[in-house]
Amino acid sequence: MVFDYAGYQPKGDKKNSEFFNEFRQRIYERRKSSGIEDLVGNMRSLVMQVEPGTSLATMIELYEMTPYRHAGSYIGETHKFHVLHSRPVFPALILMEPLSEAFEEYITRVNRMYPLSRATPHSRYVGEIYESANNDEIRKALEDQSVRFEYSGEVENPFYAANGFLFTMPSDFTGNRVGYSDLDFNDPDSLGLGGRFEMTADEQAKLDEAADFAEASGVGELLLGVDHMATRILAADREDAILEFLTQVPYYFWGAYNIMDMNSSTNVNRNGSVMDDKLSPAKVFTANNTPSFVNSFENKPMPTETFVRNYGRRMHHVAIEVQDGDHAAGEKNVDFVVNALKEKGVPFLAHVVGECKDEPNLKQIFSKHSKNTILITEYVERCHGFDGFFTKDNVAALTEAAGQDEQYKHGQIFD
């Protein structure tokens, strides 16, 4: 069944402009006429970069907190690359680590602009790679639509212009990239990331120890895959960021809701060709309703805009779906997962929010920011066949908890 992008009526109470409603439909039409609808498929990989010397610590964290496991490591001209898999049908993860602290590029330049990302100048969620039928045709179609791409010889990190890959330049609205590739991400050796190298015996032992924790604790089998990922942006960029994203990939605008208690809106975009979001996770954009420069008139909360002012426009969190069910004595699986991770020393913000009794609903929680990736990991259990995407009360509670942890005082550095 082909999803009816044009006929779909977005959900939510967030009012969108006439400009947005008009161009959303025109973008859907142009995606079809330009071939993008057929040329671009599901999300195939997430991409993130960490500080030199921290990729092992990051992978240990991923082993303990997510379903991702190491599949291969490579060394290129400027970076080490580690490829991680969860399930073959779900997106892989490419973890990049610069070979030198002195390596400079867009990521280091933008991180140094913001007070709470300066201490980790190389660390950033980069973007996603989507399945491509033909990179040359995608480039031609989207360059005609003013999308800018990286070219060989013009990038500090050669990965962004490597054979088999096509990457946009970072978005002016989100800082994220969109990539395209026809390569097989389940075969890391085929990606051409550089010379393959093996983990040392000590490194492998540490990964094995993290894997043993996940298996012995029972956490690993309950973590299914990436449910969604959320980028925080400025209030004025909300509609532009969504329309730009819809131009580049065959997703649709699912809807937007005001989270009045937090003076923000949550804007969800989903892939209409999948029945399970974990096959091609939803992309969420969160923005203030009242920009910071006029908020002093009304003095409303503004945790979303505060995050952007402290860290820059960037990915805020990646959500992992927890298998729905009762673990023991009426304890839901997400409560069990969180308690096991807390015992392991993983810090969380506040507590699990939401109720899952006899009615469909959600239970969710945010971890604290990772010292390695600056990302929050969300855990979400969709109880009893919950068919919505989120609940306002949960989002408000999570946003408030994160906001309290993302404040900045002069002289503070990220900890």
Helices and strands as residue ranges (DSSP letters): H 18-34, H 36-39, E 40-49, H 55-65, E 69-75, E 79-85, E 92-98, H 106-111, E 124-132, H 135-143, G 158-161, E 165-167, E 177-181, G 188-191, E 195-197, H 201-217, G 220-222, E 223-233, G 235-237, H 238-248, E 251-259, G 260-262, E 264-271, G 277-279, E 282-288, H 292-295, H 303-311, E 314-322, E 326-328, E 331-332, H 333-344, E 348-353, E 361-367, E 376-383, H 392-405
